[in-house]
Amino acid sequence: MHRMTLPLFPSTPTPVPLSADAALLCGFALPVADALLEALHGVAAAAPFRHMLTPGNRRMSAAMTNCGALGWVSDRRGYRYVATDPDSGLAWPAMPATFLELARAAAAAAGFDDFQPDACLMNRYKGDARLSLHQDRDELPLDQPIVSVSLGLTADFLWGGAVRNARVRRVPVNHGDVVVWGGDDRLRFHGVEAPGAGQHPAAGAVRYNLSFRRAR
């Protein structure tokens, strides 16, 4: 298989610490942002964005889809990873090489070597869509980091603590920024505020987020 040759990522990225085992990599994904958006649209053509339901039967404001060996889903039966898209019954689209290489490079830049994600949850935020404070705890190997890539409109990333009511830090994330957390910070509460109205030259009136995980 031909291996894609990506533009170089920043050779000496300067992580902005959020806490002991979490960092913001400003502009890290910019060299491949156009390629990421192209691949994202390809995934969404095969597995369209949709608004999932919470176990309490509430419609999520952000639209979601997945790629990789496993995909995260939510419905009345709960939160979980599955190998097939429940809307089509087909396997989730394969994770694009651009996605995988970026995720591994960002994890390494933040101090997490040998990251091998098998799932990428793709979120689409528009207008007042947001994601409330939560923990990513549906993955079995909690020793693996989370790599979160922002594309499109700017929004505030909410970086909380070990409990939901801990003080929250608001961190603006722009097109091409990447947040990585793991280790002792792996189960920190986090979320994202709504991007509001606006237009981004590459993504239009939305913010996309790519969240890479090792689910199994």
C-alpha positions in Angstrom: 0.0 0.0 0.0 1.3 3.5 -0.9 2.1 5.5 2.2 1.0 9.1 2.1 3.8 11.6 2.6 2.5 14.4 4.8 3.9 17.9 5.1 6.2 18.3 8.1 4.5 19.1 11.4 6.2 21.8 13.4 9.7 20.4 14.1 9.9 22.0 17.6 6.3 22.4 18.8 5.9 24.3 22.0 3.2 22.6 24.0 1.2 24.9 26.2 0.6 22.9 29.4 -3.0 22.7 30.6 -2.0 20.4 33.6 0.7 17.8 34.3 -0.2 15.4 31.5 -2.2 17.6 29.2 -1.1 20.1 26.5 -2.3 22.4 23.8 -0.3 22.2 20.5 -1.2 25.5 18.8 -1.5 25.2 15.0 0.0 21.7 15.0 -2.4 20.4 12.4 -2.3 23.4 10.1 0.1 21.8 7.6 -2.5 19.1 6.9 -5.7 20.9 7.7 -7.0 20.8 4.1 -6.1 17.1 3.8 -7.9 16.4 7.1 -11.1 18.2 5.9 -11.0 16.4 2.6 -10.7 13.1 4.4 -13.4 14.1 6.9 -15.9 14.8 4.1 -15.0 11.4 2.5 -15.8 9.6 5.8 -19.0 11.6 6.2 -20.2 10.6 2.7 -20.0 6.9 3.7 -21.2 7.4 7.3 -23.2 10.6 7.5 -23.2 12.9 10.6 -26.2 12.3 12.8 -27.5 13.6 16.2 -27.3 10.7 18.6 -29.6 10.2 21.6 -28.4 10.1 25.2 -29.5 7.1 27.4 -32.0 9.6 28.8 -33.4 10.0 25.3 -32.1 13.6 24.8 -30.9 14.6 21.4 -27.2 15.6 21.4 -26.7 19.1 19.9 -23.5 18.2 18.1 -23.8 15.9 15.1 -21.4 12.9 15.2 -20.0 10.1 13.1 -17.0 7.8 13.3 -14.1 6.1 11.4 -11.7 3.4 12.4 -12.2 -0.2 13.6 -14.6 0.9 16.2 -17.1 3.8 16.6 -18.6 5.4 19.7 -22.4 5.5 19.8 -25.0 6.6 22.2 -28.7 5.6 22.5 -31.2 4.4 25.2 -29.0 1.4 25.8 -26.1 3.5 26.8 -22.7 4.7 25.6 -20.4 2.1 23.9 -18.1 1.3 21.1 -19.3 -0.9 18.2 -17.7 -2.2 15.0 -20.6 -1.3 12.7 -22.6 1.9 12.0 -26.0 1.3 13.5 -27.7 3.4 10.8 -26.3 1.3 7.9 -25.2 -2.0 9.4 -21.9 -1.6 7.6 -18.4 -1.3 9.1 -17.4 2.2 9.9 -15.1 3.7 7.2 -11.5 3.0 7.7 -9.4 5.6 9.4 -7.7 7.8 6.7 -3.9 7.6 6.7 -3.8 11.4 7.2 -5.8 11.1 10.4 -3.7 8.3 11.8 -0.3 10.0 11.1 -1.5 13.3 12.6 -2.8 11.6 15.8 0.4 9.7 16.3 2.6 12.7 15.7 0.6 14.9 18.0 0.6 12.4 20.8 4.4 12.0 20.5 4.8 15.8 20.5 2.9 15.9 23.8 5.0 13.1 25.3 2.9 10.0 24.5 4.9 7.7 22.2 3.5 4.7 20.4 -0.1 5.9 20.3 -2.2 3.5 18.1 -5.8 4.8 17.9 -8.4 2.5 16.6 -11.3 4.9 16.8 -11.9 8.5 15.7 -15.1 10.2 16.9 -15.9 13.1 14.6 -18.1 15.9 15.9 -19.7 18.8 14.0 -20.7 21.9 16.0 -22.8 24.6 14.5 -24.5 27.6 16.1 -25.4 26.7 19.7 -24.2 23.1 19.6 -21.9 22.3 22.5 -20.6 19.4 24.6 -21.1 19.5 28.3 -18.5 18.5 30.8 -17.8 14.7 30.7 -15.1 12.1 31.1 -14.0 9.8 28.3 -14.2 6.5 30.2 -15.8 4.1 27.7 -12.3 3.0 26.5 -10.7 -0.1 28.1 -7.0 0.9 27.9 -7.2 4.1 30.0 -3.4 4.3 29.8 -3.7 5.6 26.2 -4.1 9.4 25.6 -6.9 11.3 23.9 -5.9 13.4 20.9 -8.4 16.2 20.0 -8.1 18.1 16.8 -10.0 21.4 16.0 -10.9 22.4 12.5 -13.0 25.4 11.4 -14.6 28.0 13.8 -12.9 28.9 17.1 -14.6 27.6 20.3 -13.7 27.5 24.0 -12.4 24.1 25.1 -13.4 23.5 28.8 -10.7 21.9 30.9 -12.0 20.7 34.2 -10.8 18.6 37.1 -11.2 15.1 38.5 -14.7 15.9 39.6 -17.5 17.7 37.7 -17.7 20.7 40.0 -14.0 21.5 39.9 -12.9 24.8 38.6 -13.0 24.9 34.7 -10.4 26.6 32.5 -11.6 28.0 29.2 -9.0 27.5 26.4 -9.8 29.0 23.0 -9.0 26.4 20.3 -8.5 27.5 16.7 -8.4 25.9 13.3 -5.4 23.5 13.4 -5.0 23.4 17.2 -4.6 20.0 18.9 -5.2 19.1 22.6 -3.6 16.0 24.0 -4.2 14.5 27.5 -3.5 11.2 29.2 -1.6 9.8 32.1 -2.9 11.2 35.4 -5.1 13.6 33.5 -6.8 10.9 31.4 -10.1 11.1 33.2 -10.3 14.9 33.6 -13.7 16.4 32.9 -13.7 18.4 29.7 -16.2 19.8 27.2 -16.6 22.5 24.5 -18.7 25.7 24.3 -20.7 26.5 21.2 -18.8 28.2 18.4 -21.7 30.6 17.7 -22.2 32.3 14.4 -19.4 32.8 11.9 -17.8 31.6 8.7 -14.4 29.9 8.4 -12.8 30.1 5.0 -12.0 26.3 4.9 -14.9 24.8 6.9 -17.8 27.2 6.6 -20.2 27.9 9.5 -19.1 24.9 11.6 -16.4 23.6 13.9 -15.3 20.1 13.4 -13.5 18.0 16.1 -11.6 14.8 15.5 -11.2 12.9 18.8 -8.7 10.0 18.5 -8.8 7.1 21.1 -7.6 3.6 21.7 -10.9 2.0 22.4 -9.9 -1.7 22.8 
